[in-house]
């Protein structure tokens, strides 16, 4: 039986291809990630950041639980 406080995360953009990297850097990477990427790959042609073309995240299922029940509350 699964723990009711558990969650599963799927990385949908994870093949590591040039196209997937481009899409991640353009639509999803924050400024800190983009700066770190350029430190590692200074010759990379960084795309300008844009909002994703579709607003799908708000439609994803959300957890209906609070903090884990087996941890003491602070």
CHARMM-style PDB file with segment names, atoms N, HN, CA, C and O in Angstrom:
ATOM      1  N   UNK     1       0.844  -1.175   0.000  1.00  0.00      PROA
ATOM      2  CA  UNK     1       0.000   0.000   0.000  1.00  0.00      PROA
ATOM      3  C   UNK     1       0.895   1.246   0.000  1.00  0.00      PROA
ATOM      4  O   UNK     1       1.867   1.319   0.751  1.00  0.00      PROA
ATOM      5  N   UNK     2       0.566   2.191  -0.823  1.00  0.00      PROA
ATOM      6  HN  UNK     2      -0.224   2.132  -1.434  1.00  0.00      PROA
ATOM      7  CA  UNK     2       1.355   3.416  -0.932  1.00  0.00      PROA
ATOM      8  C   UNK     2       1.070   4.336   0.257  1.00  0.00      PROA
ATOM      9  O   UNK     2      -0.046   4.383   0.773  1.00  0.00      PROA
ATOM     10  N   UNK     3       2.085   5.050   0.669  1.00  0.00      PROA
ATOM     11  HN  UNK     3       2.992   5.012   0.250  1.00  0.00      PROA
ATOM     12  CA  UNK     3       1.957   6.030   1.736  1.00  0.00      PROA
ATOM     13  C   UNK     3       1.121   7.203   1.211  1.00  0.00      PROA
ATOM     14  O   UNK     3       1.412   7.732   0.138  1.00  0.00      PROA
ATOM     15  N   UNK     4       0.098   7.611   1.945  1.00  0.00      PROA
ATOM     16  HN  UNK     4      -0.139   7.181   2.816  1.00  0.00      PROA
ATOM     17  CA  UNK     4      -0.756   8.709   1.489  1.00  0.00      PROA
ATOM     18  C   UNK     4      -0.008  10.034   1.400  1.00  0.00      PROA
ATOM     19  O   UNK     4      -0.471  10.958   0.732  1.00  0.00      PROA
ATOM     20  N   UNK     5       1.155  10.142   2.070  1.00  0.00      PROA
ATOM     21  HN  UNK     5       1.532   9.391   2.613  1.00  0.00      PROA
ATOM     22  CA  UNK     5       1.936  11.373   2.044  1.00  0.00      PROA
ATOM     23  C   UNK     5       3.009  11.356   0.961  1.00  0.00      PROA
ATOM     24  O   UNK     5       3.826  12.274   0.893  1.00  0.00      PROA
ATOM     25  N   UNK     6       3.021  10.339   0.124  1.00  0.00      PROA
ATOM     26  HN  UNK     6       2.357   9.593   0.179  1.00  0.00      PROA
ATOM     27  CA  UNK     6       4.054  10.252  -0.913  1.00  0.00      PROA
ATOM     28  C   UNK     6       3.590  10.979  -2.175  1.00  0.00      PROA
ATOM     29  O   UNK     6       2.406  11.272  -2.340  1.00  0.00      PROA
ATOM     30  N   UNK     7       4.518  11.254  -3.034  1.00  0.00      PROA
ATOM     31  HN  UNK     7       5.480  11.016  -2.899  1.00  0.00      PROA
ATOM     32  CA  UNK     7       4.209  11.910  -4.304  1.00  0.00      PROA
ATOM     33  C   UNK     7       5.166  11.381  -5.355  1.00  0.00      PROA
ATOM     34  O   UNK     7       6.230  10.850  -5.034  1.00  0.00      PROA
ATOM     35  N   UNK     8       4.789  11.527  -6.578  1.00  0.00      PROA
ATOM     36  HN  UNK     8       3.926  11.958  -6.839  1.00  0.00      PROA
ATOM     37  CA  UNK     8       5.619  11.075  -7.693  1.00  0.00      PROA
ATOM     38  C   UNK     8       5.746  12.242  -8.666  1.00  0.00      PROA
ATOM     39  O   UNK     8       4.762  12.911  -8.981  1.00  0.00      PROA
ATOM     40  N   UNK     9       6.957  12.476  -9.132  1.00  0.00      PROA
ATOM     41  HN  UNK     9       7.756  11.933  -8.876  1.00  0.00      PROA
ATOM     42  CA  UNK     9       7.208  13.579 -10.065  1.00  0.00      PROA
ATOM     43  C   UNK     9       7.758  12.993 -11.367  1.00  0.00      PROA
ATOM     44  O   UNK     9       8.637  12.131 -11.348  1.00  0.00      PROA
ATOM     45  N   UNK    10       7.243  13.458 -12.469  1.00  0.00      PROA
ATOM     46  HN  UNK    10       6.529  14.158 -12.485  1.00  0.00      PROA
ATOM     47  CA  UNK    10       7.699  13.020 -13.776  1.00  0.00      PROA
ATOM     48  C   UNK    10       8.384  14.177 -14.475  1.00  0.00      PROA
ATOM     49  O   UNK    10       7.836  15.276 -14.557  1.00  0.00      PROA
ATOM     50  N   UNK    11       9.574  13.930 -14.976  1.00  0.00      PROA
ATOM     51  HN  UNK    11      10.019  13.037 -14.909  1.00  0.00      PROA
ATOM     52  CA  UNK    11      10.291  14.935 -15.755  1.00  0.00      PROA
ATOM     53  C   UNK    11       9.999  14.634 -17.220  1.00  0.00      PROA
ATOM     54  O   UNK    11      10.551  13.689 -17.785  1.00  0.00      PROA
ATOM     55  N   UNK    12       9.145  15.425 -17.828  1.00  0.00      PROA
ATOM     56  HN  UNK    12       8.697  16.193 -17.369  1.00  0.00      PROA
ATOM     57  CA  UNK    12       8.735  15.154 -19.192  1.00  0.00      PROA
ATOM     58  C   UNK    12       9.752  15.629 -20.222  1.00  0.00      PROA
ATOM     59  O   UNK    12       9.746  15.155 -21.358  1.00  0.00      PROA
ATOM     60  N   UNK    13      10.604  16.537 -19.851  1.00  0.00      PROA
ATOM     61  HN  UNK    13      10.609  16.922 -18.928  1.00  0.00      PROA
ATOM     62  CA  UNK    13      11.610  17.065 -20.764  1.00  0.00      PROA
ATOM     63  C   UNK    13      12.970  16.566 -20.313  1.00  0.00      PROA
ATOM     64  O   UNK    13      13.742  17.326 -19.730  1.00  0.00      PROA
ATOM     65  N   UNK    14      13.277  15.302 -20.572  1.00  0.00      PROA
ATOM     66  HN  UNK    14      12.649  14.685 -21.046  1.00  0.00      PROA
ATOM     67  CA  UNK    14      14.478  14.763 -19.965  1.00  0.00      PROA
ATOM     68  C   UNK    14      15.331  13.908 -20.889  1.00  0.00      PROA
ATOM     69  O   UNK    14      16.173  13.155 -20.398  1.00  0.00      PROA
ATOM     70  N   UNK    15      15.156  13.987 -22.188  1.00  0.00      PROA
ATOM     71  HN  UNK    15      14.472  14.599 -22.586  1.00  0.00      PROA
ATOM     72  CA  UNK    15      15.954  13.119 -23.060  1.00  0.00      PROA
ATOM     73  C   UNK    15      17.393  13.611 -23.198  1.00  0.00      PROA
ATOM     74  O   UNK    15      18.281  12.831 -23.541  1.00  0.00      PROA
ATOM     75  N   UNK    16      17.634  14.903 -22.932  1.00  0.00      PROA
ATOM     76  HN  UNK    16      16.912  15.537 -22.653  1.00  0.00      PROA
ATOM     77  CA  UNK    16      18.983  15.443 -23.069  1.00  0.00      PROA
ATOM     78  C   UNK    16      19.323  15.857 -24.495  1.00  0.00      PROA
ATOM     79  O   UNK    16      20.453  16.259 -24.771  1.00  0.00      PROA
ATOM     80  N   UNK    17      18.355  15.761 -25.403  1.00  0.00      PROA
ATOM     81  HN  UNK    17      17.437  15.434 -25.179  1.00  0.00      PROA
ATOM     82  CA  UNK    17      18.628  16.160 -26.787  1.00  0.00      PROA
ATOM     83  C   UNK    17      18.798  17.677 -26.862  1.00  0.00      PROA
ATOM     84  O   UNK    17      18.419  18.397 -25.938  1.00  0.00      PROA
ATOM     85  N   UNK    18      19.363  18.148 -27.951  1.00  0.00      PROA
ATOM     86  HN  UNK    18      19.671  17.563 -28.701  1.00  0.00      PROA
ATOM     87  CA  UNK    18      19.529  19.596 -28.136  1.00  0.00      PROA
ATOM     88  C   UNK    18      18.175  20.306 -28.140  1.00  0.00      PROA
ATOM     89  O   UNK    18      18.033  21.388 -27.569  1.00  0.00      PROA
ATOM     90  N   UNK    19      17.191  19.696 -28.782  1.00  0.00      PROA
ATOM     91  HN  UNK    19      17.306  18.817 -29.246  1.00  0.00      PROA
ATOM     92  CA  UNK    19      15.864  20.317 -28.846  1.00  0.00      PROA
ATOM     93  C   UNK    19      15.235  20.414 -27.454  1.00  0.00      PROA
ATOM     94  O   UNK    19      14.664  21.447 -27.103  1.00  0.00      PROA
ATOM     95  N   UNK    20      15.337  19.341 -26.658  1.00  0.00      PROA
ATOM     96  HN  UNK    20      15.801  18.502 -26.943  1.00  0.00      PROA
ATOM     97  CA  UNK    20      14.761  19.369 -25.307  1.00  0.00      PROA
ATOM     98  C   UNK    20      15.479  20.376 -24.421  1.00  0.00      PROA
ATOM     99  O   UNK    20      14.845  21.068 -23.624  1.00  0.00      PROA
ATOM    100  N   UNK    21      16.796  20.459 -24.556  1.00  0.00      PROA
ATOM    101  HN  UNK    21      17.311  19.896 -25.203  1.00  0.00      PROA
ATOM    102  CA  UNK    21      17.566  21.438 -23.777  1.00  0.00      PROA
ATOM    103  C   UNK    21      17.153  22.854 -24.161  1.00  0.00      PROA
ATOM    104  O   UNK    21      16.961  23.706 -23.293  1.00  0.00      PROA
ATOM    105  N   UNK    22      17.017  23.103 -25.449  1.00  0.00      PROA
ATOM    106  HN  UNK    22      17.172  22.411 -26.154  1.00  0.00      PROA
ATOM    107  CA  UNK    22      16.578  24.416 -25.933  1.00  0.00      PROA
ATOM    108  C   UNK    22      15.212  24.781 -25.343  1.00  0.00      PROA
ATOM    109  O   UNK    22      15.026  25.894 -24.850  1.00  0.00      PROA
ATOM    110  N   UNK    23      14.254  23.843 -25.391  1.00  0.00      PROA
ATOM    111  HN  UNK    23      14.405  22.939 -25.791  1.00  0.00      PROA
ATOM    112  CA  UNK    23      12.911  24.112 -24.876  1.00  0.00      PROA
ATOM    113  C   UNK    23      12.941  24.376 -23.378  1.00  0.00      PROA
ATOM    114  O   UNK    23      12.249  25.269 -22.889  1.00  0.00      PROA
ATOM    115  N   UNK    24      13.743  23.599 -22.641  1.00  0.00      PROA
ATOM    116  HN  UNK    24      14.305  22.874 -23.038  1.00  0.00      PROA
ATOM    117  CA  UNK    24      13.834  23.815 -21.199  1.00  0.00      PROA
ATOM    118  C   UNK    24      14.393  25.205 -20.896  1.00  0.00      PROA
ATOM    119  O   UNK    24      13.837  25.938 -20.079  1.00  0.00      PROA
ATOM    120  N   UNK    25      15.494  25.562 -21.559  1.00  0.00      PROA
ATOM    121  HN  UNK    25      15.945  24.966 -22.224  1.00  0.00      PROA
ATOM    122  CA  UNK    25      16.119  26.853 -21.302  1.00  0.00      PROA
ATOM    123  C   UNK    25      15.223  28.016 -21.741  1.00  0.00      PROA
ATOM    124  O   UNK    25      15.248  29.077 -21.118  1.00  0.00      PROA
ATOM    125  N   UNK    26      14.461  27.838 -22.769  1.00  0.00      PROA
ATOM    126  HN  UNK    26      14.441  26.976 -23.276  1.00  0.00      PROA
ATOM    127  CA  UNK    26      13.598  28.901 -23.275  1.00  0.00      PROA
ATOM    128  C   UNK    26      12.355  29.102 -22.402  1.00  0.00      PROA
ATOM    129  O   UNK    26      11.989  30.239 -22.103  1.00  0.00      PROA
ATOM    130  N   UNK    27      11.707  28.012 -21.993  1.00  0.00      PROA
ATOM    131  HN  UNK    27      12.004  27.089 -22.236  1.00  0.00      PROA
ATOM    132  CA  UNK    27      10.410  28.124 -21.345  1.00  0.00      PROA
ATOM    133  C   UNK    27      10.386  27.846 -19.846  1.00  0.00      PROA
ATOM    134  O   UNK    27       9.486  28.326 -19.157  1.00  0.00      PROA
ATOM    135  N   UNK    28      11.338  27.095 -19.325  1.00  0.00      PROA
ATOM    136  HN  UNK    28      12.069  26.706 -19.886  1.00  0.00      PROA
ATOM    137  CA  UNK    28      11.194  26.625 -17.956  1.00  0.00      PROA
ATOM    138  C   UNK    28      12.339  26.971 -17.014  1.00  0.00      PROA
ATOM    139  O   UNK    28      12.116  27.068 -15.807  1.00  0.00      PROA
ATOM    140  N   UNK    29      13.538  27.157 -17.511  1.00  0.00      PROA
ATOM    141  HN  UNK    29      13.719  27.078 -18.491  1.00  0.00      PROA
ATOM    142  CA  UNK    29      14.691  27.420 -16.645  1.00  0.00      PROA
ATOM    143  C   UNK    29      14.592  28.813 -16.034  1.00  0.00      PROA
ATOM    144  O   UNK    29      14.243  29.777 -16.716  1.00  0.00      PROA
ATOM    145  N   UNK    30      14.902  28.910 -14.741  1.00  0.00      PROA
ATOM    146  HN  UNK    30      15.186  28.127 -14.187  1.00  0.00      PROA
ATOM    147  CA  UNK    30      14.930  30.224 -14.116  1.00  0.00      PROA
ATOM    148  C   UNK    30      16.271  30.895 -14.430  1.00  0.00      PROA
ATOM    149  O   UNK    30      17.164  30.283 -15.015  1.00  0.00      PROA
ATOM    150  N   UNK    31      16.391  32.138 -14.037  1.00  0.00      PROA
ATOM    151  HN  UNK    31      15.666  32.636 -13.562  1.00  0.00      PROA
ATOM    152  CA  UNK    31      17.590  32.919 -14.383  1.00  0.00      PROA
ATOM    153  C   UNK    31      18.852  32.305 -13.789  1.00  0.00      PROA
ATOM    154  O   UNK    31      19.902  32.305 -14.432  1.00  0.00      PROA
ATOM    155  N   UNK    32      18.761  31.787 -12.581  1.00  0.00      PROA
ATOM    156  HN  UNK    32      17.909  31.787 -12.059  1.00  0.00      PROA
ATOM    157  CA  UNK    32      19.935  31.170 -11.951  1.00  0.00      PROA
ATOM    158  C   UNK    32      20.397  29.947 -12.739  1.00  0.00      PROA
ATOM    159  O   UNK    32      21.598  29.761 -12.933  1.00  0.00      PROA
ATOM    160  N   UNK    33      19.470  29.116 -13.192  1.00  0.00      PROA
ATOM    161  HN  UNK    33      18.494  29.267 -13.034  1.00  0.00      PROA
ATOM    162  CA  UNK    33      19.822  27.931 -13.975  1.00  0.00      PROA
ATOM    163  C   UNK    33      20.458  28.343 -15.306  1.00  0.00      PROA
ATOM    164  O   UNK    33      21.434  27.738 -15.750  1.00  0.00      PROA
ATOM    165  N   UNK    34      19.895  29.374 -15.931  1.00  0.00      PROA
ATOM    166  HN  UNK    34      19.103  29.865 -15.570  1.00  0.00      PROA
ATOM    167  CA  UNK    34      20.433  29.838 -17.219  1.00  0.00      PROA
ATOM    168  C   UNK    34      21.868  30.366 -17.053  1.00  0.00      PROA
ATOM    169  O   UNK    34      22.726  30.120 -17.900  1.00  0.00      PROA
ATOM    170  N   UNK    35      22.117  31.096 -15.951  1.00  0.00      PROA
ATOM    171  HN  UNK    35      21.420  31.295 -15.262  1.00  0.00      PROA
ATOM    172  CA  UNK    35      23.475  31.600 -15.695  1.00  0.00      PROA
ATOM    173  C   UNK    35      24.446  30.456 -15.451  1.00  0.00      PROA
ATOM    174  O   UNK    35      25.563  30.470 -15.969  1.00  0.00      PROA
ATOM    175  N   UNK    36      24.030  29.458 -14.662  1.00  0.00      PROA
ATOM    176  HN  UNK    36      23.123  29.446 -14.241  1.00  0.00      PROA
ATOM    177  CA  UNK    36      24.881  28.289 -14.416  1.00  0.00      PROA
ATOM    178  C   UNK    36      25.176  27.541 -15.712  1.00  0.00      PROA
ATOM    179  O   UNK    36      26.293  27.069 -15.920  1.00  0.00      PROA
ATOM    180  N   UNK    37      24.178  27.435 -16.578  1.00  0.00      PROA
ATOM    181  HN  UNK    37      23.270  27.818 -16.408  1.00  0.00      PROA
ATOM    182  CA  UNK    37      24.366  26.752 -17.860  1.00  0.00      PROA
ATOM    183  C   UNK    37      25.437  27.471 -18.685  1.00  0.00      PROA
ATOM    184  O   UNK    37      26.312  26.836 -19.274  1.00  0.00      PROA
ATOM    185  N   UNK    38      25.356  28.801 -18.719  1.00  0.00      PROA
ATOM    186  HN  UNK    38      24.646  29.318 -18.241  1.00  0.00      PROA
ATOM    187  CA  UNK    38      26.338  29.557 -19.497  1.00  0.00      PROA
ATOM    188  C   UNK    38      27.742  29.494 -18.890  1.00  0.00      PROA
ATOM    189  O   UNK    38      28.732  29.610 -19.612  1.00  0.00      PROA
ATOM    190  N   UNK    39      27.836  29.311 -17.568  1.00  0.00      PROA
ATOM    191  HN  UNK    39      27.032  29.217 -16.981  1.00  0.00      PROA
ATOM    192  CA  UNK    39      29.154  29.115 -16.954  1.00  0.00      PROA
ATOM    193  C   UNK    39      29.770  27.815 -17.435  1.00  0.00      PROA
ATOM    194  O   UNK    39      30.969  27.746 -17.707  1.00  0.00      PROA
ATOM    195  N   UNK    40      28.935  26.776 -17.537  1.00  0.00      PROA
ATOM    196  HN  UNK    40      27.961  26.832 -17.315  1.00  0.00      PROA
ATOM    197  CA  UNK    40      29.421  25.473 -17.971  1.00  0.00      PROA
ATOM    198  C   UNK    40      29.638  25.410 -19.478  1.00  0.00      PROA
ATOM    199  O   UNK    40      30.544  24.723 -19.949  1.00  0.00      PROA
ATOM    200  N   UNK    41      28.814  26.120 -20.230  1.00  0.00      PROA
ATOM    201  HN  UNK    41      28.077  26.678 -19.847  1.00  0.00      PROA
ATOM    202  CA  UNK    41      28.864  26.099 -21.688  1.00  0.00      PROA
ATOM    203  C   UNK    41      28.866  27.526 -22.216  1.00  0.00      PROA
ATOM    204  O   UNK    41      27.851  27.989 -22.737  1.00  0.00      PROA
ATOM    205  N   UNK    42      29.993  28.236 -22.090  1.00  0.00      PROA
ATOM    206  HN  UNK    42      30.817  27.860 -21.666  1.00  0.00      PROA
ATOM    207  CA  UNK    42      30.013  29.671 -22.435  1.00  0.00      PROA
ATOM    208  C   UNK    42      29.729  29.970 -23.903  1.00  0.00      PROA
ATOM    209  O   UNK    42      29.340  31.091 -24.227  1.00  0.00      PROA
ATOM    210  N   UNK    43      29.910  29.014 -24.793  1.00  0.00      PROA
ATOM    211  HN  UNK    43      30.227  28.102 -24.530  1.00  0.00      PROA
ATOM    212  CA  UNK    43      29.662  29.255 -26.213  1.00  0.00      PROA
ATOM    213  C   UNK    43      28.237  28.916 -26.639  1.00  0.00      PROA
ATOM    214  O   UNK    43      27.888  29.028 -27.814  1.00  0.00      PROA
ATOM    215  N   UNK    44      27.419  28.501 -25.673  1.00  0.00      PROA
ATOM    216  HN  UNK    44      27.703  28.410 -24.718  1.00  0.00      PROA
ATOM    217  CA  UNK    44      26.040  28.110 -25.993  1.00  0.00      PROA
ATOM    218  C   UNK    44      25.236  29.334 -26.425  1.00  0.00      PROA
ATOM    219  O   UNK    44      25.343  30.398 -25.816  1.00  0.00      PROA
ATOM    220  N   UNK    45      24.444  29.184 -27.461  1.00  0.00      PROA
ATOM    221  HN  UNK    45      24.357  28.319 -27.957  1.00  0.00      PROA
ATOM    222  CA  UNK    45      23.564  30.250 -27.937  1.00  0.00      PROA
ATOM    223  C   UNK    45      22.273  30.186 -27.120  1.00  0.00      PROA
ATOM    224  O   UNK    45      21.342  29.465 -27.479  1.00  0.00      PROA
ATOM    225  N   UNK    46      22.221  30.936 -26.031  1.00  0.00      PROA
ATOM    226  HN  UNK    46      22.977  31.521 -25.740  1.00  0.00      PROA
ATOM    227  CA  UNK    46      21.101  30.890 -25.087  1.00  0.00      PROA
ATOM    228  C   UNK    46      19.862  31.540 -25.694  1.00  0.00      PROA
ATOM    229  O   UNK    46      19.926  32.689 -26.133  1.00  0.00      PROA
ATOM    230  N   UNK    47      18.721  30.817 -25.728  1.00  0.00      PROA
ATOM    231  HN  UNK    47      18.670  29.884 -25.371  1.00  0.00      PROA
ATOM    232  CA  UNK    47      17.492  31.441 -26.241  1.00  0.00      PROA
ATOM    233  C   UNK    47      16.956  32.470 -25.246  1.00  0.00      PROA
ATOM    234  O   UNK    47      17.171  32.356 -24.039  1.00  0.00      PROA
ATOM    235  N   UNK    48      16.267  33.461 -25.764  1.00  0.00      PROA
ATOM    236  HN  UNK    48      16.092  33.554 -26.744  1.00  0.00      PROA
ATOM    237  CA  UNK    48      15.595  34.424 -24.894  1.00  0.00      PROA
ATOM    238  C   UNK    48      14.480  33.705 -24.133  1.00  0.00      PROA
ATOM    239  O   UNK    48      13.776  32.875 -24.707  1.00  0.00      PROA
ATOM    240  N   UNK    49      14.316  34.016 -22.851  1.00  0.00      PROA
ATOM    241  HN  UNK    49      14.888  34.690 -22.384  1.00  0.00      PROA
ATOM    242  CA  UNK    49      13.252  33.349 -22.092  1.00  0.00      PROA
ATOM    243  C   UNK    49      11.867  33.824 -22.541  1.00  0.00      PROA
ATOM    244  O   UNK    49      11.670  34.995 -22.867  1.00  0.00      PROA
ATOM    245  N   UNK    50      10.920  32.892 -22.549  1.00  0.00      PROA
ATOM    246  HN  UNK    50      11.080  31.941 -22.284  1.00  0.00      PROA
ATOM    247  CA  UNK    50       9.522  33.199 -22.885  1.00  0.00      PROA
ATOM    248  C   UNK    50       8.618  32.396 -21.974  1.00  0.00      PROA
ATOM    249  O   UNK    50       9.020  31.367 -21.431  1.00  0.00      PROA
ATOM    250  N   UNK    51       7.391  32.873 -21.809  1.00  0.00      PROA
ATOM    251  HN  UNK    51       7.065  33.710 -22.250  1.00  0.00      PROA
ATOM    252  CA  UNK    51       6.385  32.082 -21.112  1.00  0.00      PROA
ATOM    253  C   UNK    51       6.036  30.887 -21.993  1.00  0.00      PROA
ATOM    254  O   UNK    51       6.033  31.006 -23.218  1.00  0.00      PROA
ATOM    255  N   UNK    52       5.741  29.735 -21.385  1.00  0.00      PROA
ATOM    256  HN  UNK    52       5.743  29.638 -20.390  1.00  0.00      PROA
ATOM    257  CA  UNK    52       5.328  28.582 -22.195  1.00  0.00      PROA
ATOM    258  C   UNK    52       4.101  28.923 -23.045  1.00  0.00      PROA
ATOM    259  O   UNK    52       3.270  29.733 -22.634  1.00  0.00      PROA
ATOM    260  N   UNK    53       3.983  28.307 -24.228  1.00  0.00      PROA
ATOM    261  HN  UNK    53       4.659  27.649 -24.561  1.00  0.00      PROA
ATOM    262  CA  UNK    53       2.871  28.643 -25.116  1.00  0.00      PROA
ATOM    263  C   UNK    53       1.514  28.166 -24.604  1.00  0.00      PROA
ATOM    264  O   UNK    53       0.477  28.638 -25.070  1.00  0.00      PROA
ATOM    265  N   UNK    54       1.513  27.226 -23.641  1.00  0.00      PROA
ATOM    266  HN  UNK    54       2.356  26.842 -23.263  1.00  0.00      PROA
ATOM    267  CA  UNK    54       0.252  26.712 -23.108  1.00  0.00      PROA
ATOM    268  C   UNK    54       0.297  26.761 -21.581  1.00  0.00      PROA
ATOM    269  O   UNK    54       1.348  26.538 -20.980  1.00  0.00      PROA
ATOM    270  N   UNK    55      -0.826  27.048 -20.970  1.00  0.00      PROA
ATOM    271  HN  UNK    55      -1.679  27.230 -21.458  1.00  0.00      PROA
ATOM    272  CA  UNK    55      -0.937  27.090 -19.520  1.00  0.00      PROA
ATOM    273  C   UNK    55      -1.552  25.773 -19.050  1.00  0.00      PROA
ATOM    274  O   UNK    55      -2.747  25.700 -18.763  1.00  0.00      PROA
ATOM    275  N   UNK    56      -0.722  24.738 -18.975  1.00  0.00      PROA
ATOM    276  HN  UNK    56       0.249  24.797 -19.208  1.00  0.00      PROA
ATOM    277  CA  UNK    56      -1.228  23.408 -18.633  1.00  0.00      PROA
ATOM    278  C   UNK    56      -1.030  23.063 -17.168  1.00  0.00      PROA
ATOM    279  O   UNK    56      -1.797  22.267 -16.626  1.00  0.00      PROA
ATOM    280  N   UNK    57      -0.032  23.630 -16.509  1.00  0.00      PROA
ATOM    281  HN  UNK    57       0.591  24.276 -16.949  1.00  0.00      PROA
ATOM    282  CA  UNK    57       0.306  23.221 -15.145  1.00  0.00      PROA
ATOM    283  C   UNK    57      -0.863  23.400 -14.182  1.00  0.00      PROA
ATOM    284  O   UNK    57      -1.057  22.566 -13.297  1.00  0.00      PROA
ATOM    285  N   UNK    58      -1.631  24.444 -14.330  1.00  0.00      PROA
ATOM    286  HN  UNK    58      -1.473  25.121 -15.049  1.00  0.00      PROA
ATOM    287  CA  UNK    58      -2.725  24.687 -13.396  1.00  0.00      PROA
ATOM    288  C   UNK    58      -3.811  23.627 -13.503  1.00  0.00      PROA
ATOM    289  O   UNK    58      -4.642  23.492 -12.605  1.00  0.00      PROA
ATOM    290  N   UNK    59      -3.808  22.865 -14.611  1.00  0.00      PROA
ATOM    291  HN  UNK    59      -3.133  22.975 -15.341  1.00  0.00      PROA
ATOM    292  CA  UNK    59      -4.820  21.835 -14.810  1.00  0.00      PROA
ATOM    293  C   UNK    59      -4.372  20.466 -14.278  1.00  0.00      PROA
ATOM    294  O   UNK    59      -5.165  19.525 -14.253  1.00  0.00      PROA
ATOM    295  N   UNK    60      -3.116  20.352 -13.856  1.00  0.00      PROA
ATOM    296  HN  UNK    60      -2.471  21.117 -13.876  1.00  0.00      PROA
ATOM    297  CA  UNK    60      -2.614  19.077 -13.347  1.00  0.00      PROA
ATOM    298  C   UNK    60      -3.221  18.772 -11.981  1.00  0.00      PROA
ATOM    299  O   UNK    60      -3.548  19.688 -11.226  1.00  0.00      PROA
ATOM    300  N   UNK    61      -3.372  17.486 -11.663  1.00  0.00      PROA
ATOM    301  HN  UNK    61      -3.107  16.742 -12.276  1.00  0.00      PROA
ATOM    302  CA  UNK    61      -3.885  17.134 -10.327  1.00  0.00      PROA
ATOM    303  C   UNK    61      -2.973  17.679  -9.233  1.00  0.00      PROA
ATOM    304  O   UNK    61      -1.751  17.697  -9.379  1.00  0.00      PROA
ATOM    305  N   UNK    62      -3.576  18.117  -8.150  1.00  0.00      PROA
ATOM    306  HN  UNK    62      -4.569  18.102  -8.031  1.00  0.00      PROA
ATOM    307  CA  UNK    62      -2.838  18.654  -7.007  1.00  0.00      PROA
ATOM    308  C   UNK    62      -2.993  17.708  -5.823  1.00  0.00      PROA
ATOM    309  O   UNK    62      -4.032  17.064  -5.680  1.00  0.00      PROA
ATOM    310  N   UNK    63      -1.975  17.616  -4.975  1.00  0.00      PROA
ATOM    311  HN  UNK    63      -1.131  18.139  -5.091  1.00  0.00      PROA
ATOM    312  CA  UNK    63      -2.107  16.753  -3.798  1.00  0.00      PROA
ATOM    313  C   UNK    63      -3.171  17.310  -2.849  1.00  0.00      PROA
ATOM    314  O   UNK    63      -3.392  18.519  -2.778  1.00  0.00      PROA
ATOM    315  N   UNK    64      -3.820  16.404  -2.128  1.00  0.00      PROA
ATOM    316  HN  UNK    64      -3.641  15.422  -2.186  1.00  0.00      PROA
ATOM    317  CA  UNK    64      -4.864  16.809  -1.189  1.00  0.00      PROA
ATOM    318  C   UNK    64      -4.456  16.499   0.241  1.00  0.00      PROA
ATOM    319  O   UNK    64      -5.307  16.204   1.081  1.00  0.00      PROA
ATOM    320  N   UNK    65      -3.184  16.563   0.520  1.00  0.00      PROA
ATOM    321  HN  UNK    65      -2.493  16.803  -0.162  1.00  0.00      PROA
ATOM    322  CA  UNK    65      -2.706  16.244   1.855  1.00  0.00      PROA
ATOM    323  C   UNK    65      -1.825  17.360   2.379  1.00  0.00      PROA
ATOM    324  O   UNK    65      -1.322  18.178   1.608  1.00  0.00      PROA
ATOM    325  N   UNK    66      -1.643  17.392   3.661  1.00  0.00      PROA
ATOM    326  HN  UNK    66      -2.052  16.727   4.287  1.00  0.00      PROA
ATOM    327  CA  UNK    66      -0.794  18.380   4.306  1.00  0.00      PROA
ATOM    328  C   UNK    66       0.575  17.791   4.588  1.00  0.00      PROA
ATOM    329  O   UNK    66       1.043  16.924   3.850  1.00  0.00      PROA
ATOM    330  N   UNK    67       1.217  18.252   5.643  1.00  0.00      PROA
ATOM    331  HN  UNK    67       0.837  18.957   6.242  1.00  0.00      PROA
ATOM    332  CA  UNK    67       2.534  17.730   5.998  1.00  0.00      PROA
ATOM    333  C   UNK    67       2.457  16.239   6.330  1.00  0.00      PROA
ATOM    334  O   UNK    67       1.403  15.757   6.747  1.00  0.00      PROA
ATOM    335  N   UNK    68       3.546  15.511   6.155  1.00  0.00      PROA
ATOM    336  HN  UNK    68       4.402  15.902   5.816  1.00  0.00      PROA
ATOM    337  CA  UNK    68       3.540  14.080   6.501  1.00  0.00      PROA
ATOM    338  C   UNK    68       3.082  13.871   7.934  1.00  0.00      PROA
ATOM    339  O   UNK    68       3.487  14.606   8.834  1.00  0.00      PROA
ATOM    340  N   UNK    69       2.245  12.880   8.145  1.00  0.00      PROA
ATOM    341  HN  UNK    69       1.915  12.283   7.413  1.00  0.00      PROA
ATOM    342  CA  UNK    69       1.671  12.646   9.470  1.00  0.00      PROA
ATOM    343  C   UNK    69       2.656  12.012  10.446  1.00  0.00      PROA
ATOM    344  O   UNK    69       2.425  12.044  11.655  1.00  0.00      PROA
ATOM    345  N   UNK    70       3.753  11.433   9.946  1.00  0.00      PROA
ATOM    346  HN  UNK    70       3.941  11.407   8.965  1.00  0.00      PROA
ATOM    347  CA  UNK    70       4.713  10.784  10.836  1.00  0.00      PROA
ATOM    348  C   UNK    70       5.846  11.718  11.276  1.00  0.00      PROA
ATOM    349  O   UNK    70       6.760  11.282  11.976  1.00  0.00      PROA
ATOM    350  N   UNK    71       5.801  12.992  10.878  1.00  0.00      PROA
ATOM    351  HN  UNK    71       5.059  13.346  10.309  1.00  0.00      PROA
ATOM    352  CA  UNK    71       6.820  13.944  11.292  1.00  0.00      PROA
ATOM    353  C   UNK    71       6.248  14.876  12.358  1.00  0.00      PROA
ATOM    354  O   UNK    71       5.084  15.268  12.279  1.00  0.00      PROA
ATOM    355  N   UNK    72       7.057  15.231  13.352  1.00  0.00      PROA
ATOM    356  HN  UNK    72       8.003  14.912  13.417  1.00  0.00      PROA
ATOM    357  CA  UNK    72       6.563  16.171  14.361  1.00  0.00      PROA
ATOM    358  C   UNK    72       6.344  17.555  13.753  1.00  0.00      PROA
ATOM    359  O   UNK    72       7.145  18.009  12.936  1.00  0.00      PROA
ATOM    360  N   UNK    73       5.290  18.208  14.138  1.00  0.00      PROA
ATOM    361  HN  UNK    73       4.639  17.839  14.802  1.00  0.00      PROA
ATOM    362  CA  UNK    73       5.025  19.563  13.662  1.00  0.00      PROA
ATOM    363  C   UNK    73       5.884  20.536  14.465  1.00  0.00      PROA
ATOM    364  O   UNK    73       6.052  20.363  15.672  1.00  0.00      PROA
ATOM    365  N   UNK    74       6.426  21.552  13.806  1.00  0.00      PROA
ATOM    366  HN  UNK    74       6.289  21.693  12.825  1.00  0.00      PROA
ATOM    367  CA  UNK    74       7.263  22.515  14.527  1.00  0.00      PROA
ATOM    368  C   UNK    74       6.486  23.718  14.971  1.00  0.00      PROA
ATOM    369  OT1 UNK    74       7.048  24.621  15.592  1.00  0.00      PROA
TER     370      UNK     74
END
